[in-house]
Amino acid sequence: MASSIATFIETDIDSYRDLAEVDDYSIENYDEAYYSEMLSMFQQLKSDSGATYLYTMKRISSEEFAYVLDAEMPDSEFFSPLGTSEVAWDELKNVYDSGIAGFSEMEYDEVWKVTMMTALAPIVDPEDGEIIGVVGVDINDDQVKSLIQQLQTTLTIGMSLFVIALSIVVYNLFESRVEALEVDYLTGLFSKRYFDKRLRLSIIDAKMKSIPLSMMMLDVDSFKTINDQFGHPAGDKVLKEIADLLKRSIRRSDVCARYGGDEFAVLLPESGWEEARMVARRIIANLEHFESRPNETTTIGLSVSIGISLWKGGVSKEEFESRADKAMYHSKEQGKNRISEYLENGSIQTL
């Protein structure tokens, strides 16, 4: 199980690496959406598997590790928030140093007041082989006895059937979690993970069929001020309201995602400048007549800054996104609540 979870994390290693490499989580300079999605997944895995504890850790010094993901509920006394440090034990250091999965003996834990064993598996970057962290799965003595009994019973039927059945369970469990990761937990829009996948496929489709493809990046204007003045719950409410408005403003064929923080992205298949401008103007117009209520006595207007780019042959996925992002920041520099386009000659014009 520990190895399967590590393999799953490695399928989106960039997101996990970004989360693990943060030095100070107190200033919230990390992808909160990814963190929340992974916590939800870990909680479900812990519930489904019956594990006592389930977590991942990163190394912060030769003798200290820190928690990254923890399957305990945040209000539990056993929950370890991001960055909570702990003195490393031998098995943990050995797995991290060797890159080979391992496990501890069954023993009584003085901290958790339970007799348990720990299985550990390294999280490895598939690109360069660097070890990013370790997955830990703890099970108590009763669970171990139950597993042994199940194995003994299964062995009479045949170990091959057990392996097949276990593989099916693990596959279905992770397949459901992959689907969950394709939807942003807060807004209900598609996640950046899903958007990236659709963007790659749309570029291939545009290239093969010689059809237009455009995208837009959107950023909520003065979002930090809203958070600072009214608090994060009000900020979350604004993000949900913007997401609902975007759903109503785009076409059925368009793909809208929460790109990160207060930034959104819209992919517009088979669409050139005119179609993209039409959708962008509709978004701006719909927001002009909308007011958010951060509390019972206050209403505030909302607006977004939009950047549009049009894909051309030879332009990479990253450059395509970068152009829309640059156009969006140009809209902010021009006074916000505007639409800007990144033109083929490298200039940016505001509509």
N, C-alpha and C positions, 0 to 999 in steps of 0.2 A: 504493500500500500504506500509506504514512504517513497519507494522508487517510482511508482506510478504517478504520484502527486508531483514529484520532482520533474518527471518527463513532461507532465502537463504544463507546469510553470515554464519550462524551457521552450514551449511552442510560442510564447510571447515574452521572450527573455528580455527584450529591450524595456518593456514596461516594468518588469520586476526589477531589473538592474537600476532603472531610474529611481524607483521607490527605495531600494536598498542603499543607494549611494548618498542619500540625503544625510547631512550631518546634524541639522537642527530641525526636528519636526515641529517644534513649537511655533515656528513662523509660517507654517503651512505652505511651504514651497515644494509641494509634491502633488501627484495626481490623486486627489481625494476620491474621484469616481472609481478609478481602478482599485484603490485600496478598499473601498466599501464593497465593491463587487466581489473581490477576492475573500473578504471576511465572510460575506454571505455564503459563498461557495464552501469555505472551510467549515462553517457552522453546519451546513447541510451534510457534508462529508462525515463530520464527527457524529452527527445524529444517525446517519444511515449505517455507519460502520460499527458504532458502539465503542469507538476509541475513548480512552479516558481523557487524553489531551492530544491536541493536534496543532502544530505550529511550524514556523520557519524562523531561522536565526541567521544573522550575519556576524562576521568577525570584526571586532573593533580594536582589538589588541591581542598580544600573544596569549593572554590569559582571560580575556573577556569577550563575550558574545552579546548581541542585542537582539531582541525580538523584532520581527518584521510583521508577520501575520500570526494571528492567534484565533483559534476557533471558539474560544470562550465568548459569552455574551459581554458586551462592553460594561454592563452594570454589575458583572460578577466580580467577587473579590479575587478570583483566580485569573482575571483578564490582565494581560500584559500589553500596555499601550505601545505604539510604535517607538522604538529606540530604548525600551526598558532593558538595562544591562544586567548580566548575570555572569558570575565566575564560571568559566568553562570547565567541564569535566573531561576525563581522559578520552572516552569514546567519541565525544563531540569533536574534540581536537583531532583525533585520529582520522575520522571520516573526512573532515575538512582538509587535512593535510594530504591524505592519500587519494581522495576522490573515489573511494570505494565504500559502498554501503556497509553498515554494520549494526550491531545491537548490543545492548548491555545485558548483564545478568539480572534475574529477578531478585529484587531487593527492596527493603522497606525505605521509603523516602521520608526523611524527618520533616521536610518542608511541607509536603503535600499530605502527609499522614496516610499513605497508602502503599501497599506492596505492589510494585509494578516493574515492567521491563520497558525499554525504549528502543525502537527501531529508528535508524538514522540513514538518510540518503542525501548525497551531494546534489546541489543545483548547479549545473554546468552550462556555460554559454556554448551553444553548438558551434559558433563561428570560430572561437579561438581557444576553446577548452578551459577557459578560466573558471574557477570555482567561485560562484557568487554567494552561496549560502548553503544551508543544510535544512532539510525537512525532518521534523521529529514527530513520531507517532508513539504515544505511550498507551499501554494496555495493562490493566490490573491482573492480579493472580486469578480471579474468577473467570475473566475473559480468556486467559491463557488456557485454563482447564477446559473451558467450553470449546475452544478451538481444537485442542488436542482430541477431545471426544468426537468432534465432528470429523476430524481427519481420520481417526481410527475407523469410524463408521464408513467413511467414504472410501478408504483403502480396500474395504471388502468388495466394493463395487468396481473399483479401478481408479488409479490415480489420474489417468488420462481424462476421465469424465469430470473429475473435480477441477482440473486445470481449465478445461473448456468452459465449465459453468462459471468459474471465477472470472475468467477472461470476459465472458459475456456481461456479467454484473459490472465489472470495472468499466468496460466500454460504454455501457448504457449510462452509467453514473456520470462519466466525464462528458459523454455526448450531450447530456442534458445541461451540464454546466457550461459547455461551449456555447450552446444556444442562449443561455442566460447572459453570457458575457457580450453578446451581440446587441443588447439593449441597455441603454443608460439607465441606471437604477433610479435617478432622481426625476428626469424629464420624460422618460418613456420614449425618447427618440432613439435612433440607432446609435451605437457606440462608435468611437473612433476606430476600434478594431474592425467593425463591420464596414465602416465607410472606406477604410483603406483597401479592404478586399474588393468592394464594388468599384472603387476608383481604378484599381489595376485592371479589372475585367473590362470596364468601360473604355479605357484607353486602347486595349487590344481590339475591342469591337470597333471603335472609331477608326483605328488604323486599317483594319481589314476591309471595312465597308466604305471607307472614305466619307464618313458622316461627321458632322460637327459635334463638339462636346465642350461644354463650359461648366464652370463651377464658381461658387461665391463663398467668401468667408465673411462672417458677421460677428461683430463684437458689441456687447451691451455697453452703451455709453454711461460713464460715471458709475459703473457697478461697484467699485471700491467705496465710493462715497455712500452708496446705499447700504452696503454692509457695515461700514463704520458708524453710520448715523442710526440705523434701525436694527442692526444685528444680523447674524447669519441666517436665522429662520426667515427673516424678511427677504434676504438675498436669495435663498432657495425658492421662495414663493415667486420672486421675479423670474427666475430661470424657468420655472414650470409654466408661468404665464407666457413668456416669450416662446417657449417650445410649442405651446398650444396654438399660439398665433401663427407660427411658422407652418405648422401642419395645415392650417386653414388657408394659408397664402400660396403654398406651392402647388404644383400640379401632381397628378397621381403618379406620373412616371419619374418624378424627381426623388432624390434620396437625401433626407435631412438627418443630420447627426449632431450630437453634442461633441464638439471637437476637443474640448478641455476647458475647465473653469467656466468663464462666461463667454466663451467663443463657440460659434456654431459653424457648420459647413453644409452647403447644399450642392449636390451634384445634379447637373441638368443634361441628361442624355439627349442626343440628336438636337441640340440647341445651340444656336449661334448668338451673336450679340443681341439681336432684337428680342429673342425669347428670354434671354437672361435679364435684360433690362426690364422687360414687362414684369417678371416675377419679383425683381428687386424693388421696383416702384410700388408694386402691390403691398409688399411687406412694409415699406416706409409709410404708405398711406394708411394701412390698417392700424399701425402703431400711433398715428397722429390722433386717432379717436379713442385711444385706450388709456385708462388710468389704473394704476395699481394702488392697493391699500395696504401699506406696511403695518398699520395698526388701525384701530377703530376710529380714530379722529383725523387721520392724515391720508391724503391722496397724492400720488406723484405721477408725473408723466414719464413714459419710457421711450427710448429711441435706440437705434442701432446704427453702427457705421458698417458699410458694405463695400467689399472689394470683389471685382469680377475678373476672371481670366478665361481666355479661349484657348483650348488645346490645339497645337499645331504639330505636324509630323516632326519627329526628332526631339521633341520636348519631353524630358523625363517626368515621371510622376512627381518627384520632389520639386522640380522646377515649376511645374504646373501649379502645385499648391503654394509654393513660395511667391509666385506672381500674384495670386489672389490675395495672399496675406499682405504683401507690400501695398497693393491697391487699397486694402482695408485700412491699413495704418495711414495711408495718404488721406483717406476720408476723415479720419480722426484729426489729422493735422490741419485739415481745411475747415474744421469747426464742428465735426461730428454730425450725425443724422444725415449722412450723405452717401452717394453711390459713386465709386471711382472704378475705372477700368484700366487694366494693364495692357497697353497696346503692343502690337507685334514689334514695333521699332524700339521698345524699351521705355517709352515714355508712359506717364500715367495722366489720365484726364478725369476730371470730376464732372459728373453730369449736372 
